């Protein structure tokens, strides 16, 4: 028997793997370079090998036409201009995501921030609603805030990721620890699929592809890369290169041939 959650997961994943561009930056940072036209970015990349995109609800409401790939709606918000950038507040509901035609819901939780308790409470509540409606939940679990000295410490990354899984997320997004061996331990400690964040804009294309290849070798199920795709000089080409690594098992150097 196939349930709604399985159908929706099949829309945001391919063969159980994810290649996603998160484009939720407009609330936190404004119309940054590459996202001046978020719809255009989606449409130019959707046929390059993406499995899904992750956007805020207003981007969905204003789309000129539906996208052909999976759609994850993000419901966490804070701004870099406000008094508490690390405090992510809830900006929507699971029912709203379904009305918008979303395939999954995403929340951002900052583990180690002073506002962590209220964010965890919202994560638990949304996880329950997602179960009620059979909607997949993606939890972005970032070690970030006053209590975090090294956000890439493998033990801290594993703790944050494990919180997301134990709170009920179907997919957890985590930061990469920087090497295969340490991240392999993170993956093994989390009982749901793990995908990695891209972090700040990388200095070279090969650096992006090597991070992806390392995470996949460690057991990750894909990537959610934002700036490293939408701020690239040729976003569709970078998507095609990442697709080679994730779905065809190519090395970073082999995949880099897609970039010309």
Sine and cosine of phi, psi and omega as CSV:
sin_phi,cos_phi,sin_psi,cos_psi,sin_omega,cos_omega
0.00,0.00,0.71,-0.71,0.01,-1.00
-0.97,-0.26,0.77,-0.64,0.01,-1.00
-0.98,-0.22,0.23,-0.97,-0.03,-1.00
-0.84,0.55,-0.61,0.79,0.01,-1.00
-0.87,0.50,-0.65,0.76,0.00,-1.00
-0.92,0.38,-0.63,0.78,0.03,-1.00
-0.89,0.46,-0.70,0.71,-0.04,-1.00
-0.94,0.34,-0.62,0.79,0.07,-1.00
-0.88,0.47,-0.58,0.81,0.02,-1.00
-0.91,0.41,-0.32,0.95,0.03,-1.00
-1.00,0.06,-0.45,0.89,-0.02,-1.00
-0.98,-0.18,-0.19,0.98,0.04,-1.00
-0.87,-0.50,0.36,-0.93,0.15,-0.99
-0.75,-0.66,0.85,-0.52,-0.07,-1.00
0.81,0.58,0.57,0.82,0.03,-1.00
0.97,0.23,0.18,0.98,-0.04,-1.00
-0.85,-0.53,0.40,-0.92,-0.08,-1.00
-0.83,-0.56,0.67,-0.74,0.20,-0.98
-0.73,-0.68,0.97,-0.23,-0.19,-0.98
-0.79,-0.62,0.61,-0.79,0.20,-0.98
-0.97,-0.25,0.93,-0.37,0.14,-0.99
-0.98,0.21,0.77,-0.64,-0.02,-1.00
-0.78,-0.62,0.63,0.77,-0.02,-1.00
-1.00,0.01,0.12,0.99,-0.13,-0.99
-0.93,0.37,-0.31,0.95,-0.09,-1.00
-0.87,0.49,-0.54,0.84,0.03,-1.00
-0.98,0.21,-0.71,0.70,-0.07,-1.00
-0.97,0.26,-0.62,0.79,-0.12,-0.99
-0.81,-0.58,-0.04,1.00,-0.03,-1.00
1.00,0.09,-0.19,-0.98,-0.05,-1.00
-0.98,0.20,0.96,0.29,-0.05,-1.00
-0.93,0.36,0.26,-0.97,-0.03,-1.00
-0.82,0.57,0.75,-0.66,-0.03,-1.00
0.99,-0.16,-0.39,0.92,-0.01,-1.00
-0.89,-0.45,0.31,0.95,0.10,-0.99
-0.84,0.54,-0.60,0.80,0.06,-1.00
-0.82,-0.58,1.00,0.09,-0.06,-1.00
-0.89,0.46,-0.63,0.78,0.00,-1.00
-0.89,0.46,-0.70,0.72,0.01,-1.00
-0.87,0.49,-0.62,0.79,0.03,-1.00
-0.90,0.43,-0.66,0.75,0.03,-1.00
-0.88,0.48,-0.76,0.65,-0.10,-1.00
-0.92,0.38,-0.54,0.84,-0.01,-1.00
-0.98,0.22,-0.31,0.95,-0.03,-1.00
-0.96,-0.28,-0.23,0.97,-0.17,-0.98
-0.89,0.45,-0.46,0.89,-0.01,-1.00
-0.98,-0.20,0.20,0.98,-0.03,-1.00
-1.00,-0.06,-0.09,1.00,0.01,-1.00
0.79,-0.62,0.05,1.00,0.06,-1.00
-0.91,0.42,0.52,-0.85,0.18,-0.98
-0.99,-0.14,-0.43,0.90,-0.04,-1.00
-0.23,-0.97,0.21,-0.98,0.17,-0.99
-0.80,-0.60,0.37,-0.93,0.01,-1.00
-0.82,-0.57,0.89,-0.47,-0.11,-0.99
-0.65,-0.76,0.29,-0.96,0.13,-0.99
-0.97,0.23,0.34,-0.94,-0.15,-0.99
-0.89,0.46,-0.53,0.85,-0.01,-1.00
-0.91,0.42,-0.51,0.86,0.05,-1.00
-0.93,0.37,-0.61,0.79,0.04,-1.00
-0.91,0.42,-0.72,0.70,-0.06,-1.00
-0.89,0.46,-0.45,0.89,-0.07,-1.00
-0.97,-0.25,0.17,0.99,0.01,-1.00
-0.90,0.43,0.75,-0.66,0.03,-1.00
-0.90,0.43,-0.51,0.86,0.04,-1.00
-0.45,-0.89,0.37,-0.93,0.03,-1.00
-0.89,0.45,0.46,-0.89,0.10,-1.00
-1.00,0.00,0.43,-0.90,-0.04,-1.00
-1.00,0.04,-0.01,1.00,-0.03,-1.00
-0.91,-0.41,0.07,-1.00,-0.01,-1.00
-0.89,0.45,0.47,-0.88,-0.10,-1.00
-0.79,-0.62,0.89,-0.46,0.07,-1.00
-0.94,-0.33,0.81,-0.58,0.01,-1.00
-0.98,-0.18,0.77,-0.64,-0.06,-1.00
-1.00,-0.09,0.74,-0.67,-0.08,-1.00
-0.85,-0.53,0.41,0.91,0.09,-1.00
-0.93,-0.38,0.60,-0.80,-0.01,-1.00
-0.51,-0.86,0.58,-0.82,0.20,-0.98
-0.26,-0.97,0.29,-0.96,0.00,-1.00
-0.84,-0.55,0.44,-0.90,0.05,-1.00
-0.94,0.33,-0.22,0.98,-0.01,-1.00
-1.00,0.00,-0.28,0.96,-0.10,-1.00
-1.00,0.09,0.03,-1.00,-0.07,-1.00
-0.98,0.22,-0.27,0.96,-0.08,-1.00
-0.60,-0.80,0.96,0.27,-0.05,-1.00
-0.85,0.52,-0.49,0.87,-0.03,-1.00
-0.99,0.15,-0.14,0.99,0.00,-1.00
-1.00,0.02,0.98,-0.21,-0.01,-1.00
-1.00,0.00,0.88,-0.47,-0.01,-1.00
-0.99,-0.16,0.37,-0.93,-0.03,-1.00
-0.98,0.17,0.77,-0.64,-0.09,-1.00
-0.85,-0.52,0.27,0.96,0.02,-1.00
-0.10,-0.99,-0.07,-1.00,-0.03,-1.00
-0.74,-0.68,0.27,-0.96,0.03,-1.00
-0.90,0.43,-0.64,0.77,0.04,-1.00
-0.87,0.49,-0.62,0.78,0.04,-1.00
-0.91,0.42,-0.65,0.76,0.04,-1.00
-0.86,0.51,-0.66,0.75,0.01,-1.00
-0.92,0.40,-0.63,0.77,0.05,-1.00
-0.88,0.47,-0.54,0.84,-0.01,-1.00
-0.98,0.18,-0.16,0.99,-0.02,-1.00
1.00,0.07,0.31,0.95,-0.03,-1.00
-0.94,0.33,0.46,-0.89,0.06,-1.00
-0.99,-0.11,-0.31,0.95,-0.02,-1.00
-0.34,-0.94,0.26,-0.97,0.03,-1.00
-0.88,-0.47,0.57,-0.82,0.01,-1.00
-0.81,-0.59,0.64,-0.77,0.13,-0.99
-0.78,-0.63,0.49,-0.87,0.03,-1.00
-0.92,-0.40,0.83,-0.56,-0.01,-1.00
-0.84,-0.53,0.79,-0.61,0.06,-1.00
-0.99,-0.17,0.97,-0.25,0.02,-1.00
-0.99,0.16,0.82,-0.58,-0.03,-1.00
0.96,-0.29,-0.19,0.98,0.07,-1.00
-0.99,0.16,0.41,-0.91,-0.03,-1.00
-0.92,0.39,-0.35,0.94,0.03,-1.00
-1.00,-0.02,0.16,0.99,-0.04,-1.00
-0.79,0.61,-0.70,0.71,-0.06,-1.00
-0.83,0.55,-0.70,0.71,-0.03,-1.00
-0.94,0.34,-0.54,0.84,0.04,-1.00
-0.93,0.37,-0.63,0.78,0.04,-1.00
-0.91,0.42,-0.62,0.78,0.03,-1.00
-0.88,0.48,-0.70,0.71,0.01,-1.00
-0.91,0.41,-0.60,0.80,0.04,-1.00
-0.87,0.50,-0.71,0.70,0.01,-1.00
-0.89,0.46,-0.65,0.76,-0.02,-1.00
-0.93,0.38,-0.68,0.74,0.00,-1.00
-0.94,0.35,-0.58,0.82,0.06,-1.00
-0.86,0.51,-0.64,0.77,0.02,-1.00
-0.91,0.42,-0.69,0.72,0.02,-1.00
-0.91,0.41,-0.61,0.79,0.04,-1.00
-0.89,0.45,-0.63,0.77,0.06,-1.00
-0.90,0.43,-0.65,0.76,-0.01,-1.00
-0.87,0.49,-0.63,0.78,-0.06,-1.00
-0.98,-0.19,0.04,1.00,0.01,-1.00
0.87,0.50,0.71,0.70,0.00,-1.00
-0.93,-0.37,0.78,-0.63,0.04,-1.00
-0.90,0.45,0.57,-0.82,0.03,-1.00
-0.89,-0.47,0.81,-0.58,0.09,-1.00
-0.97,-0.24,0.84,-0.55,0.00,-1.00
-0.94,-0.35,0.89,-0.46,0.10,-0.99
-1.00,0.09,0.95,-0.31,-0.11,-0.99
-0.95,-0.31,0.99,-0.13,-0.07,-1.00
-0.97,-0.25,0.78,-0.62,0.18,-0.98
-0.97,0.25,0.98,-0.21,-0.14,-0.99
-0.41,-0.91,0.80,-0.60,0.05,-1.00
0.65,-0.76,-0.19,-0.98,-0.11,-0.99
-0.88,0.48,-0.48,0.88,-0.07,-1.00
-1.00,0.00,0.07,1.00,-0.09,-1.00
-0.91,-0.42,0.87,-0.49,0.05,-1.00
-1.00,-0.04,-0.65,0.76,0.00,-1.00
-0.76,-0.64,0.98,-0.20,-0.07,-1.00
-0.93,0.36,-0.15,0.99,0.02,-1.00
-0.96,-0.28,0.11,0.99,0.07,-1.00
-0.87,0.50,0.85,-0.52,-0.08,-1.00
-0.81,0.58,-0.62,0.79,0.00,-1.00
-0.92,0.39,-0.62,0.78,0.01,-1.00
-0.95,0.32,-0.66,0.75,0.04,-1.00
-0.88,0.48,-0.68,0.73,0.01,-1.00
-0.90,0.44,-0.65,0.76,0.00,-1.00
-0.89,0.45,-0.75,0.66,-0.01,-1.00
-0.87,0.48,-0.70,0.71,0.00,-1.00
-0.90,0.44,-0.65,0.76,-0.01,-1.00
-0.90,0.43,-0.59,0.81,0.06,-1.00
-0.85,0.52,-0.71,0.71,0.00,-1.00
-0.87,0.50,-0.70,0.72,0.00,-1.00
-0.91,0.41,-0.70,0.71,-0.05,-1.00
-0.95,0.32,-0.37,0.93,0.05,-1.00
-0.99,0.14,-0.15,0.99,0.11,-0.99
0.91,-0.42,0.15,0.99,0.02,-1.00
-0.94,0.35,0.53,-0.85,0.06,-1.00
-1.00,0.04,-0.49,0.87,0.04,-1.00
-0.67,-0.75,0.71,-0.71,0.03,-1.00
-0.92,-0.40,0.73,-0.68,0.09,-1.00
-0.98,-0.19,0.80,-0.60,-0.05,-1.00
-0.75,-0.66,0.32,-0.95,0.11,-0.99
-0.99,0.16,0.52,-0.85,0.03,-1.00
-0.98,0.20,0.67,-0.75,-0.06,-1.00
-0.99,0.14,-0.18,0.98,0.11,-0.99
0.95,-0.32,-0.25,0.97,0.04,-1.00
-0.47,-0.88,0.39,-0.92,-0.12,-0.99
-0.90,0.44,-0.73,0.68,-0.10,-0.99
-0.88,0.48,-0.72,0.69,-0.02,-1.00
-0.94,0.34,-0.59,0.81,-0.02,-1.00
-0.96,0.27,-0.46,0.89,0.07,-1.00
-0.86,0.51,-0.61,0.79,0.04,-1.00
-0.92,0.38,-0.59,0.81,0.05,-1.00
-0.90,0.44,-0.75,0.66,-0.02,-1.00
-0.85,0.53,-0.70,0.71,-0.03,-1.00
-0.91,0.41,-0.40,0.92,-0.06,-1.00
-1.00,0.02,-0.04,1.00,-0.04,-1.00
-0.89,-0.45,0.86,-0.51,-0.11,-0.99
-0.99,0.12,0.24,0.97,0.08,-1.00
-0.76,-0.65,0.27,-0.96,0.01,-1.00
-0.84,0.54,0.64,-0.77,-0.04,-1.00
-0.89,-0.46,0.74,-0.67,0.11,-0.99
-0.84,-0.54,0.38,-0.92,-0.08,-1.00
-0.95,-0.31,0.46,-0.89,0.10,-0.99
-1.00,0.10,0.42,-0.91,0.00,-1.00
-1.00,0.07,-0.43,0.90,-0.01,-1.00
0.96,0.27,-0.36,-0.93,0.00,-1.00
-0.89,0.45,0.27,-0.96,0.03,-1.00
-0.86,0.50,0.82,-0.57,-0.01,-1.00
-0.96,0.29,0.33,-0.94,-0.03,-1.00
-1.00,0.10,-0.46,0.89,0.01,-1.00
-0.69,-0.72,0.41,-0.91,0.05,-1.00
-0.89,0.45,-0.65,0.76,-0.03,-1.00
-0.89,0.45,-0.57,0.82,0.04,-1.00
-0.87,0.49,-0.66,0.75,0.03,-1.00
-0.89,0.45,-0.75,0.66,-0.06,-1.00
-0.93,0.36,-0.58,0.81,0.04,-1.00
-0.93,0.38,-0.60,0.80,0.07,-1.00
-0.89,0.45,-0.69,0.72,0.04,-1.00
-0.88,0.47,-0.74,0.67,-0.03,-1.00
-0.89,0.45,-0.65,0.76,0.02,-1.00
-0.89,0.45,-0.69,0.72,0.01,-1.00
-0.90,0.44,-0.67,0.74,0.00,-1.00
-0.91,0.42,-0.64,0.77,0.03,-1.00
-0.89,0.45,-0.53,0.85,0.00,-1.00
-0.98,0.20,-0.19,0.98,0.04,-1.00
0.92,-0.40,0.09,1.00,0.07,-1.00
-0.90,0.43,0.35,-0.94,-0.02,-1.00
-0.97,-0.26,0.21,0.98,0.05,-1.00
0.56,-0.83,-0.24,-0.97,-0.07,-1.00
-0.70,-0.72,0.44,-0.90,0.21,-0.98
-0.81,-0.58,1.00,-0.03,-0.08,-1.00
-0.96,-0.28,0.85,-0.53,0.00,-1.00
-1.00,-0.10,-1.00,0.05,-0.07,-1.00
-0.83,0.56,-0.56,0.83,-0.04,-1.00
-0.95,0.32,-0.14,0.99,0.16,-0.99
-0.94,-0.34,-0.85,0.53,-0.15,-0.99
-0.96,0.29,-0.24,0.97,0.11,-0.99
-0.98,-0.21,0.13,0.99,0.06,-1.00
-0.97,0.26,0.45,-0.89,0.00,-1.00
-0.91,0.42,-0.41,0.91,0.02,-1.00
-0.63,-0.78,0.99,0.16,-0.07,-1.00
-0.81,0.59,-0.71,0.70,0.01,-1.00
-0.87,0.49,-0.60,0.80,0.01,-1.00
-0.91,0.41,-0.64,0.77,0.05,-1.00
-0.91,0.42,-0.62,0.78,0.06,-1.00
-0.88,0.48,-0.69,0.72,0.01,-1.00
-0.89,0.46,-0.63,0.77,0.02,-1.00
-0.91,0.41,-0.70,0.72,0.03,-1.00
-0.91,0.43,-0.58,0.81,0.05,-1.00
-0.87,0.49,-0.64,0.77,0.02,-1.00
-0.87,0.50,-0.65,0.76,-0.02,-1.00
-0.94,0.33,-0.75,0.66,-0.12,-0.99
-0.95,0.30,-0.72,0.70,-0.16,-0.99
-0.98,-0.20,-0.32,0.95,-0.01,-1.00
-0.91,-0.42,-0.07,1.00,0.05,-1.00
0.94,0.35,0.38,0.93,0.01,-1.00
-0.95,0.30,0.43,-0.90,0.08,-1.00
-0.96,0.26,0.25,-0.97,0.01,-1.00
-0.86,0.51,-0.67,0.75,-0.03,-1.00
-0.92,0.39,-0.64,0.77,0.04,-1.00
-0.90,0.43,-0.70,0.72,-0.04,-1.00
-0.92,0.40,-0.50,0.87,-0.03,-1.00
-0.88,0.47,-0.32,0.95,0.03,-1.00
-0.89,0.45,-0.38,0.92,0.03,-1.00
-0.92,0.38,-0.30,0.95,-0.09,-1.00
-1.00,-0.05,-0.01,1.00,0.11,-0.99
0.99,0.12,0.00,0.00,0.00,0.00
